Amino acid sequence: MDDFLSTKEMGWLLDRSAASVQRMIRDGEIEGVRLPGGFRVPKEEALRVARERIESGAGRKLSDRELEGLIDKVLTTNEDRA
């Protein structure tokens, strides 16, 4: 997992479009930064958001290592499909 995720990658994690993620950043729902290449979501924020979503759905706690592994798997799977 890189230090920042693109809005497209964050969208894969949230099952949302990149435009929805950009709106979420502008509305302050998730933390992001605007760079010359577009919005990016810091790794720590991606972990926080993913943890909330996964743990509320699964009903169990995940270690950072487990969570990063799941995120990497989602990103790799979607990159392979693109």
C-alpha positions as protocol buffer text, in pm:
chain_id: "A"
residue {
  index: 1
  type: MET
  ca { x: 0 y: 0 z: 0 }
}
residue {
  index: 2
  type: ASP
  ca { x: 141 y: 340 z: -102 }
}
residue {
  index: 3
  type: ASP
  ca { x: 146 y: 649 z: 120 }
}
residue {
  index: 4
  type: PHE
  ca { x: -152 y: 790 z: -73 }
}
residue {
  index: 5
  type: LEU
  ca { x: -443 y: 636 z: -262 }
}
residue {
  index: 6
  type: SER
  ca { x: -605 y: 793 z: -564 }
}
residue {
  index: 7
  type: THR
  ca { x: -976 y: 867 z: -556 }
}
residue {
  index: 8
  type: LYS
  ca { x: -1024 y: 576 z: -796 }
}
residue {
  index: 9
  type: GLU
  ca { x: -844 y: 335 z: -558 }
}
residue {
  index: 10
  type: MET
  ca { x: -1035 y: 473 z: -258 }
}
residue {
  index: 11
  type: GLY
  ca { x: -1354 y: 425 z: -458 }
}
residue {
  index: 12
  type: TRP
  ca { x: -1269 y: 56 z: -502 }
}
residue {
  index: 13
  type: LEU
  ca { x: -1241 y: 24 z: -123 }
}
residue {
  index: 14
  type: LEU
  ca { x: -1571 y: 200 z: -61 }
}
residue {
  index: 15
  type: ASP
  ca { x: -1757 y: 64 z: -364 }
}
residue {
  index: 16
  type: ARG
  ca { x: -1807 y: 420 z: -485 }
}
residue {
  index: 17
  type: SER
  ca { x: -1700 y: 618 z: -789 }
}
residue {
  index: 18
  type: ALA
  ca { x: -1393 y: 841 z: -793 }
}
residue {
  index: 19
  type: ALA
  ca { x: -1628 y: 1141 z: -825 }
}
residue {
  index: 20
  type: SER
  ca { x: -1812 y: 1030 z: -508 }
}
residue {
  index: 21
  type: VAL
  ca { x: -1481 y: 1006 z: -322 }
}
residue {
  index: 22
  type: GLN
  ca { x: -1390 y: 1357 z: -440 }
}
residue {
  index: 23
  type: ARG
  ca { x: -1725 y: 1483 z: -309 }
}
residue {
  index: 24
  type: MET
  ca { x: -1664 y: 1305 z: 23 }
}
residue {
  index: 25
  type: ILE
  ca { x: -1327 y: 1482 z: 51 }
}
residue {
  index: 26
  type: ARG
  ca { x: -1477 y: 1823 z: -33 }
}
residue {
  index: 27
  type: ASP
  ca { x: -1762 y: 1762 z: 217 }
}
residue {
  index: 28
  type: GLY
  ca { x: -1512 y: 1668 z: 490 }
}
residue {
  index: 29
  type: GLU
  ca { x: -1637 y: 1308 z: 526 }
}
residue {
  index: 30
  type: ILE
  ca { x: -1289 y: 1176 z: 457 }
}
residue {
  index: 31
  type: GLU
  ca { x: -951 y: 1347 z: 472 }
}
residue {
  index: 32
  type: GLY
  ca { x: -775 y: 1411 z: 146 }
}
residue {
  index: 33
  type: VAL
  ca { x: -524 y: 1641 z: -17 }
}
residue {
  index: 34
  type: ARG
  ca { x: -529 y: 1805 z: -354 }
}
residue {
  index: 35
  type: LEU
  ca { x: -215 y: 1752 z: -559 }
}
residue {
  index: 36
  type: PRO
  ca { x: -140 y: 1859 z: -917 }
}
residue {
  index: 37
  type: GLY
  ca { x: -255 y: 1514 z: -1037 }
}
residue {
  index: 38
  type: GLY
  ca { x: -585 y: 1531 z: -844 }
}
residue {
  index: 39
  type: PHE
  ca { x: -708 y: 1439 z: -499 }
}
residue {
  index: 40
  type: ARG
  ca { x: -525 y: 1178 z: -291 }
}
residue {
  index: 41
  type: VAL
  ca { x: -623 y: 1008 z: 34 }
}
residue {
  index: 42
  type: PRO
  ca { x: -345 y: 953 z: 291 }
}
residue {
  index: 43
  type: LYS
  ca { x: -275 y: 592 z: 383 }
}
residue {
  index: 44
  type: GLU
  ca { x: -374 y: 654 z: 746 }
}
residue {
  index: 45
  type: GLU
  ca { x: -713 y: 789 z: 640 }
}
residue {
  index: 46
  type: ALA
  ca { x: -771 y: 499 z: 401 }
}
residue {
  index: 47
  type: LEU
  ca { x: -693 y: 259 z: 687 }
}
residue {
  index: 48
  type: ARG
  ca { x: -930 y: 442 z: 922 }
}
residue {
  index: 49
  type: VAL
  ca { x: -1219 y: 446 z: 675 }
}
residue {
  index: 50
  type: ALA
  ca { x: -1163 y: 84 z: 568 }
}
residue {
  index: 51
  type: ARG
  ca { x: -1136 y: -28 z: 931 }
}
residue {
  index: 52
  type: GLU
  ca { x: -1468 y: 139 z: 1020 }
}
residue {
  index: 53
  type: ARG
  ca { x: -1642 y: -15 z: 722 }
}
residue {
  index: 54
  type: ILE
  ca { x: -1499 y: -366 z: 757 }
}
residue {
  index: 55
  type: GLU
  ca { x: -1525 y: -391 z: 1133 }
}
residue {
  index: 56
  type: SER
  ca { x: -1884 y: -268 z: 1141 }
}
residue {
  index: 57
  type: GLY
  ca { x: -1978 y: -519 z: 871 }
}
residue {
  index: 58
  type: ALA
  ca { x: -1776 y: -812 z: 1002 }
}
residue {
  index: 59
  type: GLY
  ca { x: -1826 y: -739 z: 1369 }
}
residue {
  index: 60
  type: ARG
  ca { x: -1464 y: -812 z: 1460 }
}
residue {
  index: 61
  type: LYS
  ca { x: -1141 y: -620 z: 1504 }
}
residue {
  index: 62
  type: LEU
  ca { x: -860 y: -640 z: 1251 }
}
residue {
  index: 63
  type: SER
  ca { x: -491 y: -577 z: 1303 }
}
residue {
  index: 64
  type: ASP
  ca { x: -322 y: -314 z: 1087 }
}
residue {
  index: 65
  type: ARG
  ca { x: -138 y: -595 z: 906 }
}
residue {
  index: 66
  type: GLU
  ca { x: -464 y: -780 z: 828 }
}
residue {
  index: 67
  type: LEU
  ca { x: -630 y: -460 z: 715 }
}
residue {
  index: 68
  type: GLU
  ca { x: -342 y: -359 z: 489 }
}
residue {
  index: 69
  type: GLY
  ca { x: -345 y: -710 z: 340 }
}
residue {
  index: 70
  type: LEU
  ca { x: -715 y: -681 z: 259 }
}
residue {
  index: 71
  type: ILE
  ca { x: -669 y: -337 z: 107 }
}
residue {
  index: 72
  type: ASP
  ca { x: -376 y: -456 z: -105 }
}
residue {
  index: 73
  type: LYS
  ca { x: -587 y: -749 z: -224 }
}
residue {
  index: 74
  type: VAL
  ca { x: -876 y: -519 z: -328 }
}
residue {
  index: 75
  type: LEU
  ca { x: -639 y: -282 z: -508 }
}
residue {
  index: 76
  type: THR
  ca { x: -455 y: -563 z: -688 }
}
residue {
  index: 77
  type: THR
  ca { x: -778 y: -733 z: -794 }
}
residue {
  index: 78
  type: ASN
  ca { x: -921 y: -412 z: -935 }
}
residue {
  index: 79
  type: GLU
  ca { x: -596 y: -312 z: -1107 }
}
residue {
  index: 80
  type: ASP
  ca { x: -588 y: -653 z: -1277 }
}
residue {
  index: 81
  type: ARG
  ca { x: -943 y: -601 z: -1404 }
}
residue {
  index: 82
  type: ALA
  ca { x: -874 y: -248 z: -1535 }
}
